[in-house]
């Protein structure tokens, strides 16, 4: 029986204390390795370390992509894109050194090492909690919010205009791909519901991120979904085996290019292929 497990890795306090001095020295020696960082609600932040551009450090490519969409031009990402489950990543001293040069550090609430990263380096960077949700409306609102923080409102507005146009195109393509021209029933992992919404399908139920109980699986199977939109970053295999539902693996994290729009395009291609087979 498929179960969902979420493991949260923390940076030990001993590590935070021992890295404090070493990382400051490392950051001084590597001062040319600048990173853009997204801030909190203060849009008049002074003393930026890269002229007028904010220095942004993002814990993962997901936050980094939001920062780039909002107009940040030089974004340093700590957790490599190859890490399947970012909260399990253990930051190394070399990863943390960039924080010393940051104006803003972007993180998500399920990444408990973010505050400890800042503490370990002794940085005066401002921590900003990012709403990591690829729901189109929420993503657009978050890009706008970050753009205001960075002072890059125009760039964020341009991205949002392009995004809304492309998103509308993807919605039409996905609707045209519905089997027999009818919206199928879908069960989605909670962090993949956005892809079901983009597809325009009927969401019969959702699961995760906590471990799924036997009763929940039984209830989901009774809904007889045609598809399961799983989360590739938290998958434990087939969610509804023997139910006849086709499982589609949805990727939430952008790649090294920090292209947030590519996440939607790639998900649409994956879903269209699944519905065509």
C-alpha positions in Angstrom: 0.0 0.0 0.0 1.4 3.3 -1.0 2.3 5.7 1.7 3.6 9.3 1.7 6.4 10.2 4.0 7.8 13.7 4.6 11.2 14.0 6.2 12.4 17.3 7.4 16.1 17.7 7.8 17.5 20.3 10.1 20.9 21.8 10.3 22.2 21.1 13.8 22.7 24.0 16.1 26.3 22.9 16.7 26.9 23.2 12.9 25.4 26.6 12.9 27.7 27.8 15.7 30.8 26.2 14.3 30.2 27.6 10.8 29.7 31.2 11.9 33.3 32.3 11.8 34.5 30.1 9.0 31.7 31.1 6.7 32.2 34.8 7.2 35.9 34.4 6.3 35.0 32.2 3.3 32.5 34.8 2.1 35.0 37.6 2.4 37.5 35.6 0.3 34.8 34.9 -2.3 33.3 38.3 -2.4 32.9 38.2 -6.2 30.3 35.4 -5.9 27.3 37.6 -5.6 23.7 36.4 -5.4 20.4 38.1 -5.8 18.0 37.9 -2.9 14.3 38.7 -2.5 13.2 40.6 0.5 10.3 41.0 2.8 7.7 43.7 2.8 10.3 46.6 3.1 10.7 48.0 -0.4 13.0 50.9 0.6 15.8 48.7 1.9 19.1 50.5 1.7 22.7 49.4 1.7 22.2 46.8 -1.1 25.5 45.0 -1.8 25.2 45.1 -5.6 24.4 48.7 -6.3 20.7 49.2 -6.9 20.0 45.5 -7.5 19.1 43.3 -4.5 21.4 40.4 -3.7 19.2 37.3 -3.6 19.9 33.9 -2.2 17.2 31.3 -2.6 17.2 28.0 -0.8 16.0 26.0 -3.9 15.3 26.5 -7.6 11.6 26.9 -6.8 12.2 30.1 -4.8 14.9 31.1 -7.2 12.4 30.9 -10.1 9.9 33.1 -8.3 12.7 35.6 -7.7 13.8 35.5 -11.4 10.2 35.9 -12.6 9.9 38.9 -10.2 12.9 40.6 -11.9 15.9 39.5 -9.9 18.8 39.2 -12.4 21.5 37.3 -10.4 20.0 34.5 -8.2 22.2 32.2 -6.1 20.5 28.8 -5.3 21.8 26.8 -2.3 20.1 23.4 -2.8 21.1 21.8 -6.2 18.3 21.1 -8.7 19.3 17.4 -8.5 18.1 17.1 -4.9 14.8 15.3 -5.2 13.5 16.4 -1.8 15.0 19.8 -0.9 14.2 19.8 2.8 16.4 16.7 3.2 19.4 18.5 1.8 22.3 19.2 4.3 23.9 22.6 3.4 27.7 22.6 3.3 29.9 25.5 4.3 30.5 26.3 0.7 26.7 26.4 0.1 26.2 28.8 3.0 28.9 31.3 2.3 26.8 33.2 -0.3 24.3 34.2 2.4 26.9 36.6 3.9 26.6 38.7 0.8 22.8 38.6 0.6 20.3 41.4 1.0 17.4 38.8 1.0 17.2 35.1 1.6 14.1 33.3 0.1 12.9 30.2 1.8 9.8 28.1 2.3 8.3 27.2 5.7 8.9 23.5 5.2 12.7 24.2 4.9 13.7 24.5 8.5 17.3 25.2 7.8 16.7 28.7 6.3 16.8 30.6 9.6 19.8 28.6 10.7 21.6 29.4 7.5 21.3 33.1 8.2 22.4 32.6 11.9 25.4 30.5 10.9 26.8 33.2 8.7 25.9 36.1 10.9 24.3 37.8 7.9 22.1 40.8 8.1 20.0 39.5 5.2 16.3 39.7 5.5 14.5 36.3 5.5 11.5 36.1 3.2 9.0 33.3 3.3 7.8 32.4 -0.2 4.4 30.9 -0.9 5.5 28.0 -3.0 2.3 27.2 -4.9 2.1 26.8 -8.6 -1.6 27.6 -8.7 -1.7 30.2 -11.4 -3.4 33.0 -9.4 -1.2 32.4 -6.4 2.0 32.3 -8.4 1.1 35.5 -10.2 0.3 37.2 -6.9 3.6 36.1 -5.4 5.6 37.3 -8.3 3.9 40.7 -8.0 4.7 40.8 -4.2 8.3 40.0 -4.7 8.6 42.5 -7.5 7.5 45.2 -5.2 10.1 44.1 -2.6 12.9 44.1 -5.2 11.8 47.4 -6.7 11.4 45.5 -10.0 7.6 46.0 -10.4 7.9 46.5 -14.2 9.8 43.3 -14.8 7.3 41.4 -12.6 4.4 42.9 -14.5 5.9 41.9 -17.8 6.4 38.3 -16.6 2.8 38.2 -15.4 1.5 39.4 -18.8 3.5 36.7 -20.6 2.6 34.1 -18.1 -1.2 34.7 -18.3 -1.1 34.5 -22.1 0.9 31.3 -22.1 -1.2 29.8 -19.3 -4.3 30.4 -21.3 -2.8 28.7 -24.4 -1.8 25.7 -22.2 -5.3 25.4 -20.8 -6.8 25.3 -24.3 -4.4 22.7 -25.5 -5.1 20.5 -22.5 -8.9 20.9 -22.9 -8.5 19.8 -26.5 -6.6 16.7 -25.3 -9.4 15.5 -23.0 -10.2 11.9 -23.9 -13.4 11.8 -25.9 -13.7 15.5 -25.4 -14.8 15.1 -21.8 -13.1 16.3 -18.6 -11.8 13.2 -16.8 -11.9 12.6 -13.1 -8.5 13.1 -11.3 -7.1 12.4 -7.8 -4.1 14.7 -7.1 -1.3 15.0 -4.6 -1.9 18.3 -2.7 1.1 19.9 -4.3 0.0 18.8 -7.7 -3.6 20.1 -7.6 -2.4 23.2 -9.6 -1.8 21.0 -12.6 -5.2 19.5 -12.4 -6.7 22.9 -12.2 -4.7 24.0 -15.3 -6.0 20.9 -17.1 -9.6 21.8 -16.3 -10.4 18.3 -15.0 -12.6 17.3 -12.2 -10.6 16.8 -9.0 -12.3 13.9 -7.2 -10.0 14.0 -4.2 -6.5 14.8 -3.0 -3.9 13.2 -0.7 -0.7 13.9 1.1 1.7 15.3 2.1 1.2 13.2 5.3 1.2 9.4 5.1 -2.0 8.2 3.4 -4.1 5.9 5.5 -5.7 2.7 4.3 -9.2 4.3 4.6 -8.1 7.4 2.6 -6.8 5.1 -0.2 -10.0 3.1 -0.1 -12.1 6.3 -0.3 -10.0 7.6 -3.2 -10.2 4.3 -5.1 -14.0 4.4 -4.8 -14.1 7.7 -6.7 -12.8 5.7 -9.7 -10.5 8.4 -11.0 -9.1 8.1 -14.5 -5.8 9.6 -13.5 -3.6 10.2 -10.4 -1.6 13.4 -10.6 1.3 12.5 -8.3 4.2 14.7 -7.1 7.5 13.4 -8.4 9.4 15.0 -5.5 7.4 13.1 -2.8 6.3 10.0 -4.7 6.5 6.5 -3.1 5.4 4.6 -6.1 2.0 3.8 -7.5 -0.7 5.5 -5.3 -3.8 3.6 -6.4 -2.5 0.2 -7.6 -5.1 -2.1 -9.3 -7.6 0.8 -9.5 -7.1 1.3 -13.3 -6.1 4.9 -12.7 -3.2 6.1 -14.8 -0.5 7.8 -12.7 1.0 11.0 -14.0 4.2 12.3 -12.3 4.1 16.1 -12.0 7.3 18.1 -11.5 7.0 21.2 -9.3 10.6 22.4 -9.1 12.2 24.4 -12.0 15.6 23.4 -13.4 18.9 25.2 -13.2 17.6 27.9 -15.6 15.1 29.0 -12.9 12.4 29.2 -15.6 9.1 29.1 -13.7 7.0 29.1 -16.9 8.8 25.9 -18.0 7.2 24.1 -15.1 3.7 24.7 -16.5 4.8 23.8 -20.1 6.5 20.6 -19.0 3.5 19.6 -16.9 1.1 20.3 -19.8 3.2 18.1 -22.1 3.4 15.3 -19.6 -0.4 15.4 -19.0 -1.2 15.5 -22.8 1.0 12.5 -23.4 -0.8 10.6 -20.6 -4.2 11.4 -21.9 -3.3 10.5 -25.5 -2.1 7.0 -24.6 
